[in-house]
Amino acid sequence: MSPAALDLGGILTSSGVTAAAIFLWIAAVIIASILAKYNRKGPLEHLMRHGFI
């Protein structure tokens, strides 16, 4: 991985990178389900509706 990705390529193996990706995906799903439960907009939708993008 590049230095922009916190230079994790020199630290993590391919299985470590896979585990990190799965963890981030699960975290995103949990956050999305919490936002849906409380009928809240996500950050991108909020920015798009208020004309920032």
Secondary structure by P-SEA (a helix, b strand, c coil): cccccccccccccaaaaaaaaaaaaaaaaaaaaaaaaaccccaaaaaaaaccc
